[in-house]
Amino acid sequence: MKTSAISSLAVSLALRNSTARLQGSLPGLQQEVVNGKHNDVGLALGAETRKLASFVADIDHTQRLIDTNEQVGTRLTATQESMTRMNNLADELTNAVGIVMGHSGQNYAARQTAENVIAEMTSILNTQVNGVFVFSGLNADEKPMSDYETGGAKAAFDTAFQTYFGFGKNDAAAASITRAQIDDFMTTQVEPMFLGAGWNTNMSSATDEVMVSRISAEVTANTSVSANESSFRHLMLASVVATELYDSAMGAEAISGVSEYVISNAGTAAGSLTELQGQVGLVQERVERANEALISQKSLLETFASELESVDPYEKSIELNTLLTQIEVSYSVTARIQQLSLMNYL
């Protein structure tokens, strides 16, 4: 039989170490009671931790898609509002020209409306949302439209008129221009400036390609409209022709041809704008449906993750109370042992 010396100091130290271990467990347990989640997920779940990590990664990815769709939705709404305004501008131009047809003395009123359309249309096509130019195509950080007066388009128009007829539009000789001549000029000289390559040379820096956004895990959609769309070109063409040729010395016959040309192109612009708005509306609907599905998916993933990392609050409360009781008992016993002394028995 082996005997060992036992002292009150040794017992006290042992109890102190035990108390320290109990105290070390206290903060984690208190945190679990407050948050309702495992304090050390890896220790609690073991191999199941990778499943939780997968859920968390999927939740983050889904949230990013939701955030992207919200930005896309804002951009598409701004696009719709802009095109609605431009459709109204096309109607205003058509009405203004229709009113003054046959009344050459009032051409200034239609010209002023056309000038306003050019200015407002340029401003609309340069709309910016969250730092992105809505109608720039892929050049989202670059303003798509140049000013008509200073960007080169007006100079190109004046040069084309001078070259084609041999005199300026305000020259007295312009009164001799026939309907056939002005029709040919607009078709062969002016249209290429706006419906052809001249548009990108003198007015637009937008790309034909538009932004494509991923609206769900497996679906992408065109989520912007380019300033190079034919509807915008036709409206700008009509406005420029009205602005420039109503302010000329041409006779009534040629001006009549100008009026019909302006109304025709403004009508073409309005029709294609309405069609374009319908296409954008379909994309908006797709984005909304995708977002609803993503929100439901995220909620389901959060439920799965919560089931893995959550703790039973009642069970943890009992554990916490038990631990606190053990710590109090350990304090009490340690204090009594420290009070023991042989001097009390001598």
GIBELPE-V246994 format. One record per residue. N is the residue number from 1. D_CENTER is the distance of its C-alpha to the mean C-alpha in Angstrom with 2 decimals. Layout:
# GIBELPE-V246994
((N:D_CENTER) (N:D_CENTER))
This chain:
# GIBELPE-V246994
((1:83.92) (2:81.66) (3:81.20) (4:78.32) (5:78.25) (6:75.80) (7:75.12) (8:73.25) (9:71.08) (10:69.98) (11:69.13) (12:67.25) (13:65.18) (14:64.36) (15:63.23) (16:61.19) (17:59.34) (18:58.76) (19:57.40) (20:55.03) (21:53.66) (22:53.20) (23:51.45) (24:49.13) (25:47.99) (26:47.42) (27:44.01) (28:42.29) (29:43.83) (30:42.89) (31:39.25) (32:39.29) (33:40.79) (34:38.15) (35:35.01) (36:36.34) (37:35.39) (38:37.51) (39:37.99) (40:38.54) (41:36.55) (42:38.05) (43:41.57) (44:41.08) (45:39.38) (46:40.87) (47:39.77) (48:37.35) (49:35.15) (50:33.49) (51:32.48) (52:30.84) (53:29.06) (54:27.73) (55:26.43) (56:24.74) (57:23.03) (58:21.84) (59:20.57) (60:18.54) (61:17.10) (62:16.31) (63:14.64) (64:12.33) (65:11.43) (66:11.05) (67:8.73) (68:6.51) (69:7.06) (70:6.43) (71:2.76) (72:3.65) (73:6.30) (74:5.55) (75:4.86) (76:7.83) (77:9.71) (78:9.80) (79:10.93) (80:13.51) (81:14.79) (82:15.22) (83:17.14) (84:19.17) (85:20.25) (86:21.22) (87:23.15) (88:24.98) (89:25.73) (90:27.29) (91:29.44) (92:30.45) (93:31.56) (94:33.47) (95:35.21) (96:36.11) (97:37.64) (98:39.41) (99:41.02) (100:42.54) (101:43.69) (102:47.42) (103:47.36) (104:47.04) (105:47.77) (106:44.42) (107:42.28) (108:41.01) (109:39.10) (110:37.21) (111:36.69) (112:35.18) (113:32.77) (114:31.81) (115:31.28) (116:28.98) (117:26.97) (118:26.63) (119:25.54) (120:23.03) (121:21.64) (122:21.21) (123:19.37) (124:17.04) (125:16.29) (126:15.51) (127:12.80) (128:10.40) (129:7.22) (130:6.95) (131:9.31) (132:7.90) (133:10.32) (134:9.07) (135:12.51) (136:13.47) (137:13.23) (138:13.50) (139:14.49) (140:11.06) (141:13.00) (142:15.78) (143:16.50) (144:17.39) (145:20.22) (146:23.55) (147:25.80) (148:28.32) (149:31.30) (150:30.81) (151:28.68) (152:31.53) (153:31.12) (154:33.78) (155:36.18) (156:35.79) (157:36.58) (158:39.63) (159:40.88) (160:40.56) (161:42.54) (162:45.20) (163:45.56) (164:45.79) (165:48.21) (166:49.96) (167:49.32) (168:46.57) (169:45.14) (170:47.05) (171:50.31) (172:53.12) (173:53.31) (174:49.96) (175:51.97) (176:53.52) (177:50.30) (178:50.57) (179:48.06) (180:48.25) (181:47.64) (182:44.54) (183:43.15) (184:43.77) (185:42.24) (186:38.96) (187:38.87) (188:39.96) (189:38.77) (190:35.87) (191:33.88) (192:33.44) (193:31.91) (194:29.01) (195:29.09) (196:30.15) (197:29.72) (198:30.30) (199:26.80) (200:25.33) (201:28.34) (202:28.37) (203:25.06) (204:21.95) (205:20.57) (206:17.70) (207:18.10) (208:19.00) (209:16.95) (210:13.32) (211:10.43) (212:11.34) (213:9.48) (214:11.80) (215:11.40) (216:14.77) (217:17.51) (218:19.00) (219:16.67) (220:14.25) (221:12.98) (222:12.26) (223:8.79) (224:9.51) (225:12.87) (226:15.19) (227:17.35) (228:20.19) (229:20.33) (230:23.93) (231:23.26) (232:22.06) (233:24.99) (234:27.51) (235:26.53) (236:26.75) (237:30.00) (238:31.51) (239:30.66) (240:32.11) (241:35.22) (242:35.84) (243:35.34) (244:37.62) (245:40.30) (246:40.85) (247:41.71) (248:44.49) (249:48.21) (250:47.97) (251:50.19) (252:49.45) (253:49.51) (254:46.84) (255:44.69) (256:44.97) (257:43.53) (258:40.65) (259:39.91) (260:39.92) (261:37.69) (262:35.11) (263:35.17) (264:34.88) (265:31.80) (266:30.11) (267:30.87) (268:29.50) (269:26.23) (270:26.03) (271:26.81) (272:24.31) (273:21.56) (274:22.42) (275:22.32) (276:18.91) (277:17.59) (278:19.26) (279:17.58) (280:14.05) (281:15.43) (282:16.61) (283:13.31) (284:11.95) (285:15.16) (286:14.84) (287:11.53) (288:13.32) (289:16.43) (290:14.99) (291:13.54) (292:17.00) (293:18.73) (294:16.88) (295:17.71) (296:21.28) (297:21.49) (298:20.48) (299:23.06) (300:25.68) (301:25.15) (302:25.44) (303:28.65) (304:30.10) (305:29.36) (306:30.81) (307:33.94) (308:34.55) (309:34.13) (310:35.51) (311:39.14) (312:41.66) (313:41.78) (314:45.35) (315:46.59) (316:45.06) (317:46.50) (318:49.91) (319:49.57) (320:48.65) (321:51.62) (322:53.90) (323:52.76) (324:53.34) (325:56.79) (326:57.64) (327:56.68) (328:58.87) (329:61.74) (330:61.38) (331:61.53) (332:64.64) (333:66.48) (334:65.71) (335:67.09) (336:70.28) (337:70.93) (338:70.52) (339:73.22) (340:75.71) (341:78.61) (342:82.07) (343:83.38) (344:82.99) (345:85.60) (346:88.17))
